[in-house]
Amino acid sequence: MSAQDRLAKINSMFYPKSVAVIGASARPGSVGNDLIKNLVKDYSGKIFPVNPKGGEILGVQAYPSLLDVPGDVDLVVVSVPAKAVPDVVEQCKTKKVQGIVIISAGFKEMGHEGLERERSLTQQVQEAGIPLIGPNCLGIINPEKGIALNASFASKISLEGSLAFISQSGALCTSVLDFAEARQMGFSKFVSFGNKADVKEVDLLEYLAEDPKTKVIAMYLEDISDGKRFIKIASDILWKKGKPILCLKSGRSAEGAKAVSSHTGSLAGSDRVYDALLTQSGVQRVNTIAELFDRAALYTTQPLPKGRRLAIITNAGGPGIMATDAAVNAGLKLAQISDETKAALKAAMPEAASLRNPVDVLGDAKHDRYEIAVKTIMNDPNVDMGMVILTPQSMTDSDKIGEILPPVIAECGKPVVCAFMGVADVKDGVSALLAGGVPNYSFPEDGIKALGAAADLVDFEGLGNREYVALTDCDKAKADKIINDFLGNENEKYLTQADCRELFACYKLPLLKSGVATSADEAAKIVENIGSKVVMKVMSADVKHKFDAGGVLLNIDGPAAAKDAYAKIFENVEKAVPGAKIDGILIEQMAEKGVEVILGCNRDGSFGPLMMFGLGGTLVELLKDVSFRLAPMWKSSADRMIREIKTFKVLDGYRGAAKCDIAAVQETLLRLSTMVCNHPEIAECDINPLIVHAEGKGCSVADSRVMLKRK
């Protein structure tokens, strides 16, 4: 089945002309009964309950088997014991249905036997060419007018909207539906895909990319099936379709990852891998359901901002200050209100009103004052976005303010959010805001964070250099031979810094002059040939932390000093790591002064090489100030991972220091990324430190290690 045919069948699942429920039941409270009840209540197509007893269920004729159903069936929803599912699938194949949703549990989440059952099910539906959502899921919902499909056992259909929500957890879906209804938020499509035996999150993303009813996509994921395909599809959705994607990915902690595995049977990967994958895909990761809907409420109702300049309009000083603090934390700037705008405000506001940003319209402000303030301020060319705060005073007509703001905000063409603070006193006003398409937040900070995320999204949408870098000056064939020669008949081998040099040279990584000595006299000759001060380092797979073991001596000057240093290193290592096997002493030209950073790679089994960058040296494990991306990388990925570490200012000329050669680090990252992609035998690689010199003077590999493993 072609990809287009498969997408067409998935579309038929959301727009079926007929639905059969296998396992339909007349017993109230059962899943089979709830499925029929939901369909009877809302769905506009034909409904076919299937139960061995036949008869009627909720006034609809039931049939003993799917094969007894007259005419065509587009969608089959299955709620029978897991052991009975294969026979149902065979009936679906005979009936030529377009898609199957399996609600039933009892598959890979139940352990080995369930896993084998699920593998067999996957093979069965793929051979039949029938897309399957599930098993172990809540079902699917399409609330679009004219179809109103609730093929789930959720208590009611959702409101219609432009947000698509897909979830690996069925139980979470019912809470999300309730939460969204309270915020008057609707959905274009709502999918619980459970164990994703066949249709996976990437398939649904590919479908939603083309769905004209979907403006924003939100996801709850416990794992990602195909990292490379996910990056391709998700990044196209943002950069080609202009649809934001939000993701709540569980399993951040080690304990959470274990819970994920026991919950769905999926193997959760390293959270840092997922962070890198989502970032490269253009997906915004959130930490909570509330945060997900805070952003979705903005993205589905308001235009995206053209800049980061925020205007705050409030009737109380304290909340205005809270919003200002939140704006700074979110990377926004307080807009400078123009003199013309201040003059217009002064003519319409009480004398005591503050016309500086935040603009305080005072506690006695009613709808007319709010209307003038919002209209005047949001039309200021210095303002990119707005936050309107209301605290309910005895004279505040919050219901009327909620009514007049939506058309004013729509007319300005800029994103504006509200924070009507309170519950009962502002209920009617909030309802009017939401009905008018203006998101409201219980507290200003939440709305400000959403605006900050929108500004970040705009920056990311404008990201250039999104092409994979092709290096033409590398010698892959020679590197292949070096790796094969090193491994020989072994399955894995650790390469010391000296061993790495020949491999690194194939990819033109910035190496220093060096040599390896196996005697004191040889050390003296190497130092004489290098002709400058050197560093001498022990070469031993048994010595992991060379500095701590006294295996590194700096600023060795001249042949005589080299002989003494050679003996001293052997003496130090013997004391620190008794019995360590020493292969020799690496003697390397001392690099010019600079900032020490670390570059690394760890090959994740699911998604490929994970690249790392951070401030390096001996404190890297303590500071853990590092960033990650999956290889291969775009040029922009290398640049962003350098700039996003907390200590980037150290590289960028902190407190008057010379700026470092960031372009050279970027190129080194891309060369290392190319190397590890070309050679899957590279299981781990660390360059620590890479010494970054002043701008224009490049960088130097000062220490490195590589672990090779057979594929």
C-alpha distance (Angstrom), angle and dihedral (degrees) to the residues before:
residue distance angle dihedral
M1 . . .
S2 3.82 . .
A3 3.80 121.6 .
Q4 3.82 90.3 -111.5
D5 3.80 92.6 51.3
R6 3.79 90.0 49.7
L7 3.82 92.1 50.8
A8 3.80 89.5 48.5
K9 3.81 90.1 54.0
I10 3.81 91.6 47.9
N11 3.80 87.7 52.1
S12 3.83 89.2 52.3
M13 3.80 88.3 56.7
F14 3.82 89.6 62.8
Y15 3.81 94.2 40.7
P16 3.81 104.4 37.2
K17 3.80 122.1 162.6
S18 3.80 89.1 -153.0
V19 3.80 137.5 20.3
A20 3.80 128.5 -161.3
V21 3.81 120.4 -162.8
I22 3.82 113.2 -153.0
G23 3.78 108.2 -156.0
A24 3.79 94.4 27.7
S25 3.80 110.7 169.6
A26 3.79 138.9 -163.2
R27 3.82 89.8 -150.6
P28 3.84 110.7 106.9
G29 3.78 114.3 -126.3
S30 3.81 95.2 27.6
V31 3.80 121.8 118.7
G32 3.80 90.4 -120.8
N33 3.80 90.3 54.9
D34 3.81 94.9 45.6
L35 3.81 90.6 51.6
I36 3.80 92.2 55.4
K37 3.81 92.3 42.2
N38 3.81 91.5 54.2
L39 3.80 92.6 48.4
V40 3.80 94.2 46.2
K41 3.80 91.1 50.1
D42 3.81 99.2 52.2
Y43 3.80 116.6 0.7
S44 3.82 118.3 106.3
G45 3.84 98.2 -159.8
K46 3.79 134.6 73.1
I47 3.80 119.1 -63.7
F48 3.80 123.9 -153.1
P49 3.82 117.1 -174.1
V50 3.81 111.7 -160.3
N51 3.81 118.4 -154.2
P52 3.85 127.6 147.4
K53 3.82 89.3 -125.0
G54 3.81 94.0 56.8
G55 3.82 113.7 -163.5
E56 3.81 120.4 111.5
I57 3.79 132.3 -43.3
L58 3.81 117.3 -164.3
G59 3.79 89.4 -19.4
V60 3.82 94.6 -51.8
Q61 3.82 121.5 113.8
A62 3.81 112.5 -110.2
Y63 3.81 127.2 -150.3
P64 3.84 129.0 -146.1
S65 3.83 93.2 -128.0
L66 3.77 140.2 1.1
L67 3.79 89.8 -105.5
D68 3.82 89.2 61.2
V69 3.80 92.4 58.5
P70 3.83 110.7 107.3
G71 3.80 118.2 -125.7
D72 3.78 130.3 -3.9
V73 3.80 126.0 -24.7
D74 3.80 118.2 -157.9
L75 3.81 102.4 -178.1
V76 3.80 129.1 28.8
V77 3.81 120.4 -164.4
V78 3.81 113.1 -162.9
S79 3.79 126.4 -154.2
V80 3.81 106.3 160.9
P81 3.83 131.6 112.2
A82 3.81 113.2 -68.0
K83 3.81 93.0 -112.5
A84 3.80 90.6 60.4
V85 3.81 95.0 51.3
P86 3.85 98.5 86.5
D87 3.81 91.3 58.7
V88 3.82 89.9 49.6
V89 3.81 90.5 52.2
E90 3.81 90.2 52.5
Q91 3.81 89.1 53.4
C92 3.82 89.0 49.4
K93 3.78 89.5 52.9
T94 3.81 91.2 51.1
K95 3.81 91.0 46.0
K96 3.85 91.0 48.4
V97 3.80 94.6 -131.8
Q98 3.81 119.4 -177.1
G99 3.81 98.2 -133.5
I100 3.79 146.4 -6.2
V101 3.82 131.7 -141.1
I102 3.81 112.6 -164.7
I103 3.79 112.7 -159.9
S104 3.82 92.8 173.7
A105 3.81 120.5 110.1
G106 3.80 126.0 -151.8
F107 3.78 100.6 95.7
K108 3.83 133.8 102.4
E109 3.81 92.8 -27.0
M110 3.84 86.2 68.3
G111 3.81 97.0 60.3
H112 3.79 135.9 -107.4
E113 3.81 98.6 -19.9
G114 3.79 91.3 47.7
L115 3.80 90.9 46.8
E116 3.80 91.5 55.2
R117 3.80 89.9 47.4
E118 3.82 90.0 52.1
R119 3.81 93.3 48.3
S120 3.76 89.4 52.9
L121 3.81 90.4 48.5
T122 3.82 91.5 51.1
Q123 3.79 91.8 51.7
Q124 3.80 90.8 46.9
V125 3.83 96.6 53.4
Q126 3.81 94.0 40.7
E127 3.79 91.4 52.5
A128 3.81 88.3 48.6
G129 3.82 91.3 48.7
I130 3.82 93.2 -127.7
P131 3.82 118.4 136.0
L132 3.81 112.1 -128.1
I133 3.82 126.4 -158.4
G134 3.81 112.3 -162.1
P135 2.96 145.8 -33.0
N136 3.81 108.2 -146.8
C137 3.79 94.9 24.6
L138 3.81 141.9 126.1
G139 3.82 95.0 -122.5
I140 3.80 135.8 -119.9
I141 3.81 135.5 -62.8
N142 3.79 131.3 -162.1
P143 3.83 107.8 178.7
E144 3.81 93.8 -179.1
K145 3.79 113.1 140.0
G146 3.79 110.4 -100.3
I147 3.81 95.3 29.2
A148 3.85 105.9 42.7
L149 3.80 94.0 178.2
N150 3.80 117.3 -176.5
A151 3.80 102.1 173.5
S152 3.79 92.3 164.8
F153 3.77 139.7 79.9
A154 3.81 92.6 -113.3
S155 3.80 109.5 129.7
K156 3.82 94.8 -113.3
I157 3.76 143.5 -0.4
S158 3.80 118.4 -91.7
L159 3.78 128.6 -115.2
E160 3.79 115.8 -91.2
G161 3.79 116.7 -103.8
S162 3.80 144.9 130.7
L163 3.82 99.9 -90.2
A164 3.81 118.4 101.2
F165 3.80 115.7 -156.7
I166 3.80 123.8 -166.2
S167 3.78 122.4 -179.8
Q168 3.77 138.9 -175.2
S169 3.81 88.9 -156.1
G170 3.79 119.3 69.4
A171 3.80 96.5 -169.9
L172 3.80 90.6 54.3
C173 3.82 89.7 54.9
T174 3.80 94.8 67.0
S175 3.81 90.6 53.6
V176 3.80 90.9 47.2
L177 3.80 91.7 51.9
D178 3.80 91.0 51.7
F179 3.81 92.3 45.0
A180 3.81 92.0 49.4
E181 3.80 92.9 48.8
A182 3.81 90.6 54.2
R183 3.81 88.0 55.2
Q184 3.81 92.0 44.5
M185 3.81 90.0 -119.1
G186 3.79 120.5 151.3
F187 3.80 135.3 -160.4
S188 3.78 136.6 -132.4
K189 3.80 92.2 -158.0
F190 3.80 130.6 -1.2
V191 3.80 118.4 -163.5
S192 3.78 134.3 178.8
F193 3.81 104.3 -170.0
G194 3.81 100.3 175.7
N195 3.79 115.3 -175.9
K196 3.84 92.2 3.0
A197 3.80 93.1 -140.2
D198 3.82 89.2 168.3
V199 3.82 117.2 -8.3
K200 3.79 105.7 55.0
E201 3.78 134.7 -173.1
V202 3.81 91.0 -92.3
D203 3.83 90.8 54.7
L204 3.79 90.7 51.2
L205 3.80 91.3 47.4
E206 3.79 89.9 51.3
Y207 3.81 89.4 51.2
L208 3.80 95.2 45.3
A209 3.80 90.9 49.1
E210 3.81 87.8 70.5
D211 3.81 97.4 35.0
P212 3.83 107.0 114.5
K213 3.82 91.4 -157.4
T214 3.82 93.2 58.1
K215 3.80 119.2 84.8
V216 3.81 99.7 159.4
I217 3.82 131.5 23.3
A218 3.80 124.6 -148.4
M219 3.80 124.7 -173.5
Y220 3.77 141.4 -171.9
L221 3.81 108.5 -158.4
E222 3.77 135.7 176.5
D223 3.80 94.8 -176.2
I224 3.80 140.1 -7.8
S225 3.78 119.8 -121.4
D226 3.81 103.4 -152.9
G227 3.80 116.4 17.1
K228 3.81 98.9 -169.0
R229 3.80 93.7 46.7
F230 3.80 90.3 45.6
I231 3.82 91.7 54.0
K232 3.81 91.6 48.6
I233 3.81 96.3 48.0
A234 3.80 98.2 38.2
S235 3.81 94.2 46.6
D236 3.81 90.2 49.9
I237 3.82 89.2 51.9
L238 3.81 91.1 56.5
W239 3.79 102.4 34.5
K240 3.82 100.3 33.6
K241 3.81 103.7 26.5
G242 3.81 98.0 31.0
K243 3.81 93.3 -134.1
P244 3.82 116.3 141.2
I245 3.81 117.0 -133.9
L246 3.81 122.8 -153.2
C247 3.78 122.7 -167.4
L248 3.78 134.1 -167.8
K249 3.81 102.7 -164.7
S250 3.79 114.4 -172.7
G251 3.80 126.7 -153.3
R252 3.82 100.4 63.2
S253 3.80 92.7 145.2
A254 3.81 126.3 54.9
E255 3.81 88.2 -114.3
G256 3.81 91.0 49.5
A257 3.79 91.3 50.9
K258 3.82 90.2 54.1
A259 3.81 90.2 50.2
V260 3.79 90.0 52.1
S261 3.78 91.2 55.1
S262 3.78 94.2 50.0
H263 3.81 91.7 45.1
T264 3.80 101.8 53.2
G265 3.76 105.0 4.1
S266 3.80 90.4 -115.4
L267 3.77 120.8 137.1
A268 3.79 107.2 -122.8
G269 3.79 113.8 -145.1
S270 3.77 128.3 -145.4
D271 3.79 110.1 -58.4
R272 3.79 90.7 -133.7
V273 3.79 88.8 59.0
Y274 3.79 89.4 54.7
D275 3.79 91.9 47.1
A276 3.80 89.7 53.7
L277 3.80 93.2 44.3
L278 3.81 94.7 49.5
T279 3.81 92.8 45.3
Q280 3.81 92.3 51.2
S281 3.80 89.7 47.8
G282 3.79 93.3 56.0
V283 3.80 90.5 -115.0
Q284 3.81 118.2 144.7
R285 3.79 110.4 -135.1
V286 3.80 117.9 -146.8
N287 3.79 130.7 -167.5
T288 3.81 102.3 -143.8
I289 3.80 142.0 25.6
A290 3.81 88.6 -115.5
E291 3.80 91.2 55.3
L292 3.80 90.6 47.8
F293 3.79 91.9 55.0
D294 3.80 93.1 40.8
R295 3.79 88.3 61.8
A296 3.80 96.1 37.1
A297 3.82 90.4 53.0
L298 3.80 89.2 57.3
Y299 3.81 97.5 41.3
T300 3.81 94.2 49.8
T301 3.81 97.0 47.3
Q302 3.81 109.5 28.5
P303 3.81 136.2 53.0
L304 3.79 115.8 -108.2
P305 3.83 115.2 -101.6
K306 3.79 123.8 -101.3
G307 3.80 92.2 -146.5
R308 3.81 145.0 -4.9
R309 3.82 100.3 -95.9
L310 3.81 109.9 122.8
A311 3.79 130.2 -165.2
I312 3.81 118.6 -159.5
I313 3.80 120.9 -157.4
T314 3.79 116.2 -171.2
N315 3.80 143.2 160.0
A316 3.82 92.7 -147.9
G317 3.80 131.1 52.5
G318 3.82 99.3 -142.6
P319 3.81 97.4 56.9
G320 3.81 88.8 44.8
I321 3.82 89.5 57.5
M322 3.82 90.3 46.7
A323 3.80 89.5 52.8
T324 3.81 91.0 48.6
D325 3.80 92.2 53.2
A326 3.81 90.2 47.4
A327 3.81 90.6 49.9
V328 3.79 92.3 55.3
N329 3.81 90.7 48.6
A330 3.82 90.4 49.9
G331 3.81 92.5 52.9
L332 3.81 94.7 -108.3
K333 3.81 127.7 135.4
L334 3.78 127.9 -134.9
A335 3.80 106.5 -115.7
Q336 3.80 117.8 -119.4
I337 3.81 103.5 -123.4
S338 3.83 109.3 -135.8
D339 3.80 122.3 -119.1
E340 3.81 89.7 -116.1
T341 3.79 91.1 55.6
K342 3.81 91.8 47.1
A343 3.78 90.2 51.3
A344 3.80 91.8 51.5
L345 3.80 90.5 48.2
K346 3.79 93.1 47.5
A347 3.79 90.5 57.2
A348 3.81 91.9 53.6
M349 3.82 104.1 33.7
P350 3.82 132.3 73.8
E351 3.78 115.0 -95.8
A352 3.81 91.9 -109.6
A353 3.81 93.4 56.4
S354 3.81 115.4 113.0
L355 3.80 110.7 -125.0
R356 3.79 95.2 -171.9
N357 3.79 119.7 95.2
P358 3.08 113.8 -63.8
V359 3.81 86.1 50.7
D360 3.80 109.7 -149.0
V361 3.82 111.7 -155.5
L362 3.85 89.2 -176.9
G363 3.77 132.2 -113.4
D364 3.82 95.9 -81.1
A365 3.83 92.9 58.6
K366 3.79 115.6 134.1
H367 3.79 131.3 -169.8
D368 3.83 95.2 -76.0
R369 3.81 92.9 55.9
Y370 3.80 92.4 45.6
E371 3.81 90.7 49.2
I372 3.81 93.7 52.7
A373 3.82 92.9 44.1
V374 3.81 95.7 49.6
K375 3.81 94.3 42.9
T376 3.80 93.5 47.6
I377 3.80 98.3 42.8
M378 3.80 97.8 42.2
N379 3.82 90.7 52.8
D380 3.80 90.1 57.9
P381 3.86 107.5 111.6
N382 3.83 89.0 -139.7
V383 3.82 90.9 64.3
D384 3.83 122.6 83.3
M385 3.82 100.5 172.0
G386 3.78 141.8 3.0
M387 3.80 144.7 -141.1
V388 3.81 118.8 -160.6
I389 3.81 114.9 -161.7
L390 3.78 125.0 -166.2
T391 3.80 127.3 -177.5
P392 3.82 112.2 -172.2
Q393 3.80 112.4 -112.9
S394 3.81 124.2 177.0
M395 3.82 90.9 -97.7
T396 3.83 96.8 41.3
D397 3.82 113.1 116.4
S398 3.81 93.9 -158.3
D399 3.81 92.7 166.7
K400 3.81 92.0 59.6
I401 3.80 92.0 41.6
G402 3.81 88.0 54.4
E403 3.81 89.5 51.8
I404 3.82 98.9 48.3
L405 3.83 98.8 42.6
P406 3.86 101.7 67.0
P407 3.84 96.4 62.4
V408 3.81 91.4 42.7
I409 3.80 91.0 50.2
A410 3.81 93.2 45.2
E411 3.80 90.3 52.7
C412 3.82 94.6 54.1
G413 3.82 92.7 59.4
K414 3.80 93.6 -142.4
P415 3.82 129.9 107.7
V416 3.78 112.2 -93.4
V417 3.80 126.7 174.1
C418 3.78 130.8 -173.6
A419 3.77 136.4 -140.9
F420 3.80 108.7 -161.3
M421 3.78 96.4 -179.0
G422 3.77 116.3 -144.8
V423 3.79 138.1 36.8
A424 3.80 120.9 -118.7
D425 3.82 97.1 22.8
V426 3.83 93.7 53.5
K427 3.80 99.4 33.1
D428 3.81 96.9 109.0
G429 3.79 93.1 43.6
V430 3.79 92.3 50.7
S431 3.79 90.7 48.4
A432 3.81 89.9 53.1
L433 3.81 91.3 49.2
L434 3.79 93.4 51.1
A435 3.80 92.6 45.4
G436 3.80 87.7 52.7
G437 3.81 93.6 51.5
V438 3.80 99.1 -104.5
P439 3.82 115.8 128.8
N440 3.79 117.1 -130.6
Y441 3.80 126.7 -158.2
S442 3.78 126.6 -160.6
F443 3.81 90.6 -133.0
P444 3.82 130.7 25.4
E445 3.81 93.7 -123.0
D446 3.81 92.2 64.3
G447 3.79 93.0 52.6
I448 3.80 92.0 45.7
K449 3.81 90.9 52.3
A450 3.80 89.3 52.5
L451 3.82 90.9 51.0
G452 3.80 89.8 48.8
A453 3.80 90.1 51.4
A454 3.82 89.4 50.3
A455 3.81 90.3 53.1
D456 3.82 89.7 49.0
L457 3.79 89.4 50.5
V458 3.79 91.6 52.9
D459 3.81 90.4 50.6
F460 3.79 90.1 50.3
E461 3.80 92.5 47.5
G462 3.80 88.0 55.8
L463 3.80 92.8 50.9
G464 3.80 112.6 131.5
N465 3.83 132.2 -164.0
R466 3.81 92.5 55.6
E467 3.79 94.5 154.0
Y468 3.78 125.4 105.9
V469 3.79 109.9 -108.7
A470 3.81 114.7 -116.9
L471 3.82 112.6 -155.6
T472 3.80 114.6 -157.9
D473 3.81 100.1 -179.4
C474 3.84 97.8 68.7
D475 3.81 126.2 106.3
K476 3.80 103.6 -138.4
A477 3.81 94.4 166.4
K478 3.80 92.6 55.4
A479 3.80 90.8 46.6
D480 3.82 90.2 51.6
K481 3.81 89.7 54.2
I482 3.81 92.6 47.4
I483 3.82 90.9 51.9
N484 3.81 93.7 46.2
D485 3.81 91.9 47.5
F486 3.81 91.5 50.0
L487 3.80 94.0 48.5
G488 3.79 95.5 42.7
N489 3.80 106.0 159.8
E490 3.82 93.6 -20.1
N491 3.82 124.5 104.3
E492 3.78 94.2 -142.6
K493 3.77 138.8 11.7
Y494 3.80 136.8 -178.4
L495 3.80 116.0 -132.4
T496 3.78 119.0 -150.4
Q497 3.78 121.2 -144.2
A498 3.78 91.6 -91.4
D499 3.80 91.1 50.5
C500 3.81 90.4 50.2
R501 3.79 94.2 56.1
E502 3.79 96.7 75.8
L503 3.81 90.8 49.0
F504 3.81 93.4 45.6
A505 3.80 91.2 49.8
C506 3.82 89.2 62.6
Y507 3.81 87.7 63.8
K508 3.80 95.8 39.4
L509 3.79 95.4 -117.5
P510 3.83 111.4 173.3
L511 3.82 103.8 -91.5
L512 3.81 129.2 177.7
K513 3.82 126.7 -135.1
S514 3.79 109.4 -83.6
G515 3.77 150.3 151.6
V516 3.82 139.8 -169.0
A517 3.79 121.6 -118.1
T518 3.79 126.7 -161.6
S519 3.80 94.3 178.3
A520 3.79 137.9 35.0
D521 3.83 92.0 -113.2
E522 3.80 90.8 51.8
A523 3.81 89.4 50.5
A524 3.80 90.1 54.5
K525 3.83 92.6 52.1
I526 3.83 93.0 48.7
V527 3.80 92.1 51.1
E528 3.78 90.6 49.1
N529 3.85 90.8 52.0
I530 3.82 94.0 48.0
G531 3.81 88.8 52.9
S532 3.79 99.1 -155.8
K533 3.76 141.1 67.1
V534 3.80 113.6 -58.1
V535 3.77 143.1 -164.6
M536 3.80 118.3 -131.1
K537 3.83 120.3 -152.1
V538 3.75 133.9 -176.8
M539 3.82 116.6 -114.8
S540 3.79 107.8 -144.2
A541 3.79 134.9 129.8
D542 3.82 86.7 -151.1
V543 3.81 93.7 61.5
K544 3.81 108.9 71.2
H545 3.82 98.2 167.8
K546 3.79 105.4 41.7
F547 3.81 97.2 179.6
D548 3.80 93.3 51.7
A549 3.79 90.6 50.2
G550 3.80 93.6 50.3
G551 3.77 89.0 -112.6
V552 3.81 94.7 131.1
L553 3.81 124.1 67.5
L554 3.80 121.3 -179.0
N555 3.80 136.7 -152.9
I556 3.78 96.4 20.6
D557 3.81 105.4 175.9
G558 3.78 121.1 -164.6
P559 3.84 137.9 -7.6
A560 3.82 96.5 -75.4
A561 3.79 92.6 52.4
A562 3.82 88.6 48.1
K563 3.82 91.4 58.0
D564 3.80 91.8 50.8
A565 3.81 91.9 46.3
Y566 3.81 91.4 50.1
A567 3.81 91.4 57.3
K568 3.81 92.7 41.7
I569 3.83 93.2 55.5
F570 3.82 91.6 52.5
E571 3.79 89.6 49.2
N572 3.84 93.5 48.4
V573 3.80 95.4 47.4
E574 3.80 93.3 47.7
K575 3.81 89.3 56.6
A576 3.83 95.6 43.4
V577 3.83 99.9 39.1
P578 3.82 108.3 19.0
G579 3.78 112.6 -152.6
A580 3.80 95.2 15.1
K581 3.80 112.9 158.0
I582 3.83 108.4 -124.0
D583 3.80 115.9 -158.5
G584 3.78 95.2 -173.7
I585 3.78 143.9 -65.0
L586 3.79 120.1 -77.0
I587 3.78 111.9 -142.4
E588 3.78 114.7 -162.4
Q589 3.76 136.8 176.1
M590 3.80 111.9 -100.1
A591 3.78 108.6 -108.0
E592 3.78 122.1 -129.6
K593 3.77 115.4 -96.3
G594 3.77 117.3 -79.9
V595 3.80 146.3 124.4
E596 3.78 118.0 -57.6
V597 3.81 116.3 -129.6
I598 3.78 133.5 169.7
L599 3.80 128.0 -128.7
G600 3.76 119.7 -172.6
C601 3.76 148.7 158.8
N602 3.78 134.0 -151.7
R603 3.79 118.9 -176.6
D604 3.81 110.2 -131.1
G605 3.79 112.9 -153.3
S606 3.81 94.7 -132.9
F607 3.78 106.4 37.6
G608 3.79 107.5 22.2
P609 3.81 130.8 -120.9
L610 3.79 116.9 6.9
M611 3.81 111.3 -155.1
M612 3.80 121.1 -150.7
F613 3.80 133.0 -162.2
G614 3.78 130.6 177.5
L615 3.76 148.8 125.4
G616 3.80 103.9 -54.9
G617 3.76 142.8 -160.6
T618 3.78 126.6 78.8
L619 3.82 95.3 -34.4
V620 3.80 98.6 58.7
E621 3.81 93.8 100.9
L622 3.80 91.2 48.4
L623 3.81 98.3 44.8
K624 3.82 96.8 36.0
D625 3.80 87.6 -166.3
V626 3.78 94.9 156.9
S627 3.80 140.0 131.1
F628 3.79 130.7 -151.4
R629 3.80 140.4 -149.6
L630 3.78 133.8 170.9
A631 3.79 116.9 -113.5
P632 2.97 134.6 -88.8
M633 3.79 93.0 54.7
W634 3.77 136.7 -165.8
K635 3.79 117.3 -122.6
S636 3.81 87.3 -111.6
S637 3.82 90.2 53.3
A638 3.79 91.2 57.5
D639 3.79 91.3 47.6
R640 3.82 93.9 47.7
M641 3.80 95.3 47.4
I642 3.82 88.8 54.1
R643 3.80 93.3 48.6
E644 3.80 98.2 43.9
I645 3.81 98.6 64.4
K646 3.81 112.2 104.6
T647 3.80 92.8 -121.5
F648 3.82 96.2 51.3
K649 3.81 89.0 119.5
V650 3.81 88.0 70.5
L651 3.82 87.3 65.0
D652 3.79 94.0 40.7
G653 3.79 100.0 60.8
Y654 3.79 103.8 -78.5
R655 3.83 114.5 -157.9
G656 3.77 95.1 -8.8
A657 3.81 98.0 -45.5
A658 3.80 118.0 139.6
K659 3.80 115.1 -86.6
C660 3.78 114.1 -108.1
D661 3.81 125.4 -122.5
I662 3.82 96.8 -95.1
A663 3.81 92.1 167.4
A664 3.82 89.6 59.9
V665 3.81 91.5 51.3
Q666 3.79 89.6 48.8
E667 3.80 91.3 53.0
T668 3.81 91.7 47.0
L669 3.81 90.5 52.2
L670 3.80 91.3 51.0
R671 3.81 91.9 47.7
L672 3.80 91.3 49.5
S673 3.81 89.7 47.2
T674 3.80 90.5 52.6
M675 3.80 91.6 48.3
V676 3.80 96.0 52.4
C677 3.81 91.5 45.1
N678 3.80 91.9 51.3
H679 3.81 93.5 48.7
P680 3.82 115.3 44.3
E681 3.81 89.2 -177.5
I682 3.83 87.8 76.6
A683 3.80 99.3 94.2
E684 3.81 97.2 167.5
C685 3.77 134.7 8.9
D686 3.81 132.2 178.2
I687 3.77 128.6 -177.0
N688 3.79 103.2 -173.2
P689 2.85 116.1 -171.7
L690 3.75 112.1 18.0
I691 3.79 101.7 179.4
V692 3.79 111.2 -140.5
H693 3.79 113.5 -153.8
A694 3.80 129.9 -158.7
E695 3.78 118.6 -60.5
G696 3.80 110.5 -67.7
K697 3.83 94.3 16.9
G698 3.81 99.0 87.8
C699 3.78 128.2 -142.2
S700 3.80 137.8 -82.9
V701 3.80 134.5 -137.8
A702 3.81 102.7 -125.6
D703 3.82 99.5 172.3
S704 3.78 136.0 2.1
R705 3.79 146.2 165.6
V706 3.80 134.1 -168.2
M707 3.80 131.3 -164.9
L708 3.80 114.4 -154.1
K709 3.80 122.2 -160.4
R710 3.78 131.6 176.8
K711 3.80 113.6 -105.7
